[in-house]
């Protein structure tokens, strides 16, 4: 469940399959795995959906310390590998 407005906005775009929009917002807002792991997870998932696996892996590596116990993250990370 989203915990902040930015995460809610990214989640809504992701649900609408507007993955490029997620990436544009992430870039504009300078979202990183360290600054906002939950929003960054949506960014990583968008990269995955776009088939940009090397970039997705970079985000997943940054997210691993914060999200290593979450099944959906682990599944995406494993699939990207």
N, C-alpha and C positions, 0 to 999 in steps of 0.2 A: 504494500500500500504506500503511495507516495507520501513523503513527509514534508515537502516544501512546494511552493508554486512552480518553480522551475522544473522540478522533477515531474510534477503533474502535467505541465505543458509538453515536456519531452515524451512522456508516456502516451499522451493523447496523439501526438504526431506519429509515434511508433505504431500505435494501434491502427492508425489510418494508413499505414505503410508509406509514410512520408519520411523515409530514412534520410534523404538528403537534407530535408528541413531540420532534422535532429542534428546533423553534423554542422550545419550552418549556425545554429544557435549555440552549439557547444564551442565552436570556434570564436564566435562573437563574445560569448560570456567567459571565455578562457576556462572552461570546465576541464578539470584534470582528475585522475583517479584519487589524488591526494586531497584535492579541494572539496570534492563532492562525490564520494564513491557510488552512491545510488544513482545519481544522474549520469555518471561516467559509465555505469553498467548499461544504461540505455544506449549510450554512444557506442560502446563495444558491440552490443547486440545489433545496432543499425549497420555498423561496419560488416558484421557477420552476414546479415541479410543481403548486403550489397556485394557479397563475395570478396570483400577486401580483407582476406584472412591475415596477411602479414601485419596490417595495421591493427586488426582486431587483437592479434596476439600481443602486441605491444601494450594495448590498453589492459588486456587481461593480466599481463604480468604485473602492471601497476596496481591492479585491483585485487590481486590474489591475497595480500595480507588482510584486507578488510572484508573480503567476501568468500574466503576459502570454504566456509561451512555451508554456503547456500547452494542447494542442488541445481537450480537453473543456471547459476553462474558456472558451476563446475562442469555441467553438461556442455555449455557453450565453449568453455575453455578447452575441454577435451576434444570437441568436434573441430575446433579451429586448429588444434595441433595436428 
